[in-house]
Amino acid sequence: MQTWEIDMKLCVIPARGGSKRIPRKNVRNFRGKPMLAWSIQAAQRSECFDHIIISTDDQEIAECARSYGATIPFFRPLELADDYTPTAAVIAHAVKWYESEGVALEAVCCLYATAPMVDAKDLRKGLEMLEGGACDQFVFTATTYASPIQRAIRIDQQSGLAHMWQPESFNQRSQDLEPAYHDAGQFYWGRPEGWLSQANLFEGSQALILPRWRVQDIDNEEDWTMAELTLTRMDQLI
């Protein structure tokens, strides 16, 4: 049996092969290198992890990840590689695999493969928050909504007419409304028992707040273009 580190800090990058809206997005070239390479290299620069692994069902993704220094200790079961499998189940599978190998995990970070704006300093800060903060289960990245959610508008699907979600907020000044936040979709630090429970990782957890200009979820071609433009502009300003 392989000898493992004691109380390992593990980075799991989920990267399945069947992405639909952006085919092969995890290995598609993004500003000079495969998309998932950005996450692998940020994890390496953070120096937080004993192991950086890719959870994948895809041979091409595995070979690409290995070329950038990540490890593929197992291939993800097909039942955890469809369009409906939640991320927490994928991380729980990785935790169970390491536990079956006799590994004592201290902390596990789920780092998305499509997070080219992730910063190594934020990964380190997230670990510090997990180890020394008020919550000992999960730390996740978040950012503010661009507009007050209290003034959100819905459109009735039958009549086509607009209605406010909270009409009572119509006359309130924006600055008087409580700010709201959403998941930034970069990474989630957690304890192994938290991942195994597959609990709601946003409930009662700590949020590492990021500026909006450093957050871009990449689900479609427009998102991809926005991320490219943002990083290109950031490079011009450095």
C-alpha positions, 0 to 999 in steps of 0.5 A, spaced: 500 500 500 502 507 498 504 511 504 500 517 504 501 524 508 498 524 515 492 529 515 492 531 508 490 537 505 486 535 498 484 539 492 479 536 488 478 539 481 471 536 478 472 535 470 467 530 467 468 529 459 460 530 457 459 538 458 454 540 453 453 548 453 461 548 451 463 542 449 470 539 451 470 546 455 475 543 460 480 542 455 479 547 450 484 552 449 483 559 454 488 564 453 494 559 451 492 553 455 487 548 457 482 551 461 483 546 467 490 548 467 488 555 470 485 551 476 491 546 477 496 552 477 493 556 481 492 550 486 500 549 485 502 556 487 497 556 493 502 551 496 496 549 500 495 542 498 499 535 499 495 532 493 492 536 487 487 531 483 482 531 478 476 527 478 474 525 471 471 520 467 475 522 461 481 519 458 483 526 454 482 530 460 486 525 465 492 526 460 491 533 460 491 534 467 497 530 468 501 534 463 500 540 468 502 536 474 495 534 477 494 526 479 489 522 477 488 516 483 482 514 480 477 515 474 470 517 476 464 512 476 459 513 470 453 514 475 457 520 478 458 523 471 452 525 468 448 532 467 444 531 474 450 529 479 451 534 484 458 537 486 458 535 493 457 527 491 463 528 486 467 530 492 464 525 497 466 520 492 473 522 492 473 523 500 471 516 501 476 513 496 482 516 500 479 514 506 478 507 503 486 507 502 487 509 509 488 516 508 487 521 514 484 527 510 484 534 514 481 539 509 478 538 502 478 543 497 473 543 491 476 547 486 472 548 479 476 547 473 472 553 469 475 558 474 481 562 470 480 568 475 481 564 481 487 567 485 492 562 489 492 568 495 484 566 495 485 559 496 490 560 502 485 565 505 480 560 505 484 555 508 486 560 514 478 562 515 476 554 515 482 553 520 481 559 524 474 562 523 467 561 526 465 556 522 469 549 522 465 546 516 465 550 509 468 556 506 466 558 499 467 564 495 461 569 494 460 576 491 455 581 491 449 582 486 450 588 481 443 590 483 439 590 489 435 583 489 429 586 493 428 590 486 428 584 482 422 583 477 419 577 474 415 577 468 408 573 468 409 567 463 401 568 461 400 575 461 407 578 459 406 583 465 412 585 470 411 584 477 416 586 483 418 580 487 418 585 493 413 591 491 414 594 498 421 595 496 419 600 491 420 606 494 426 604 498 433 607 496 438 602 494 443 604 499 438 602 504 437 595 502 441 590 505 446 587 500 445 580 497 451 575 495 451 569 491 456 563 490 462 566 486 463 559 483 471 558 484 472 554 490 469 551 496 474 549 502 470 543 507 472 538 512 471 531 510 465 529 514 462 536 511 463 533 504 460 526 506 454 529 509 453 532 503 449 538 507 447 545 504 454 548 504 452 555 504 448 554 510 451 557 516 458 557 512 463 562 511 464 566 505 470 569 502 467 575 499 471 577 492 470 583 487 465 582 482 470 584 476 474 577 479 468 573 478 465 570 472 461 563 471 463 560 465 456 556 462 456 558 455 460 562 450 458 569 452 461 567 459 467 564 456 468 571 452 467 575 458 472 571 462 477 572 456 476 579 455 476 581 463 483 577 464 486 580 457 484 587 460 487 585 467 493 583 464 493 590 460 493 594 467 498 590 470 
